[in-house]
Amino acid sequence: MNFTYNPNQIAYFHSDQNLLAEVTFPDVDSETVDINHTFVDDSLRGQGIAGKLMEAAAIHLRSQGKKAILTCPYAISWFEKHPEFQDILK
C-alpha cells in the first residue's frame, strides 16, 4: 500500500484521487504534533489500514525528531498496544 506523505497528514488515495484513509497530525509547536484524526473508508475497514497508517505516522515523526500528543481515540488505543513507539509521545 502506497501512502501519500503530506505536511501533517499521511493518506491513502484511490486511483481517482478520492481519499480512502488518513491520519492527521497538525503542529502544536515546532517540536510537537497532535495526532488528532484517523479515518478509513468503509470499503477498507477490517484490513488493518488504520494500524498501518498509525505505524507510518510514528516512524515518520520519529525520523523527524518530533513528539506527539494524542487526541484521536484510535491513536490513544494504538499507542497503548505498541510500547515500541512510546519514545515519540510527549
C-alpha positions as CSV (number, residue, x, y, z in Angstrom):
1,M,0.0,0.0,0.0
2,N,1.4,3.3,-1.1
3,F,0.7,6.2,1.3
4,T,1.0,9.8,0.4
5,Y,3.0,11.9,2.8
6,N,1.8,15.5,3.1
7,P,2.7,18.0,5.7
8,N,0.8,16.9,8.8
9,Q,-1.0,14.1,7.0
10,I,-0.4,10.6,5.8
11,A,-3.1,9.5,3.4
12,Y,-4.2,6.7,1.0
13,F,-6.0,7.7,-2.1
14,H,-8.0,5.7,-4.7
15,S,-6.7,5.9,-8.2
16,D,-9.4,8.5,-8.9
17,Q,-7.8,10.7,-6.1
18,N,-10.7,10.1,-3.7
19,L,-9.4,10.0,-0.1
20,L,-9.8,6.5,1.3
21,A,-7.8,6.7,4.5
22,E,-5.7,9.2,6.5
23,V,-4.1,10.1,9.8
24,T,-3.7,13.8,10.5
25,F,-1.2,15.4,13.0
26,P,-1.3,19.2,13.0
27,D,1.6,21.1,14.6
28,V,1.3,22.1,18.2
29,D,4.7,23.8,18.2
30,S,7.9,23.4,16.3
31,E,8.7,20.1,18.0
32,T,5.2,18.6,18.7
33,V,2.2,17.4,16.8
34,D,-1.2,16.4,17.8
35,I,-2.4,13.1,16.3
36,N,-6.0,14.1,16.2
37,H,-7.8,12.2,13.5
38,T,-7.8,8.7,11.8
39,F,-10.1,7.9,9.0
40,V,-10.6,4.7,7.0
41,D,-13.3,4.4,4.3
42,D,-15.9,1.7,4.9
43,S,-14.6,-0.2,1.8
44,L,-11.2,-0.8,3.6
45,R,-12.4,-1.5,7.1
46,G,-11.1,-4.6,8.8
47,Q,-7.9,-4.8,6.8
48,G,-5.6,-3.2,9.3
49,I,-5.2,0.0,7.3
50,A,-5.6,2.3,10.4
51,G,-2.8,0.5,12.2
52,K,-0.6,0.7,9.1
53,L,-1.3,4.5,8.9
54,M,-0.5,4.9,12.6
55,E,2.7,2.9,12.3
56,A,3.7,5.0,9.3
57,A,3.0,8.2,11.2
58,A,5.0,7.0,14.3
59,I,8.0,6.1,12.1
60,H,7.7,9.4,10.2
61,L,7.5,11.5,13.3
62,R,10.4,9.7,14.9
63,S,12.6,10.3,11.8
64,Q,11.8,14.0,12.1
65,G,12.6,14.1,15.8
66,K,9.1,15.2,16.7
67,K,7.0,14.3,19.7
68,A,3.2,13.6,19.6
69,I,0.3,14.3,21.9
70,L,-2.8,12.1,21.2
71,T,-6.3,13.4,21.0
72,C,-7.6,10.8,18.5
73,P,-9.2,7.9,20.3
74,Y,-7.8,5.4,17.9
75,A,-4.3,6.8,18.3
76,I,-4.6,6.5,22.0
77,S,-5.6,2.9,21.8
78,W,-2.9,2.1,19.2
79,F,-0.1,3.6,21.2
80,E,-1.2,1.7,24.3
81,K,-0.7,-1.5,22.3
82,H,2.7,-0.5,20.8
83,P,5.2,0.2,23.5
84,E,8.0,0.3,20.9
85,F,6.8,3.8,19.9
86,Q,6.4,5.3,23.4
87,D,9.5,7.4,22.8
88,I,7.7,9.7,20.5
89,L,5.0,10.6,22.9
90,K,5.2,13.9,24.8
